[in-house]
Amino acid sequence: MCEAKRRVQRFVPDVAIEIVSENDTFKKLVRKADRYRKYGTKEVWIIDPDSRIAFLYSEALNTILRENGIFQSSLIPGFSIRLSDLFDQL
């Protein structure tokens, strides 16, 4: 249950998506992904619009997708988008 007064909620998402910003380092984002996974998040996506690459960390697979790859997850039924289309919209 969400608590409106709490800045950080006490639940773990099934999917976490991190968009790389200018201040992020790869090391920092990997540590963050590891922390999500440690506490039960099933998939963590790190999306880098500058390099047009997405990194997927999950229970079943760790992989790198280039812009011709498809961003989709069984945890988000019915949603998929080619990364190049996603990056073109950012």
C-alpha positions, 0 to 999 in steps of 0.5 A: 500500500502506498503511503502518500506522506512517504518520499520512499515507499516500502515495496519492491517493484517488479520492474525498475527502469533507470534512464542514464543522466549526465551525472551517472556513472556506469559503476553507480548504475550497476550498483543500483541495479544490484541493489534492486535485484538484491531486494527482489526486483525481477528486472532492471533496465538501464537505458542510455539514450546517448549510446542508444543501448539498454542493459537488462539485468534479470533473474533469467538473463543479463544482456545488452540490447542495441537500438535494433533490439526490442524493449519488452518484458513479460512483466509488462504484458502487451508492451514492446517497442524497438529501442531505436523508436524509443530513443527517437522519441526521447 
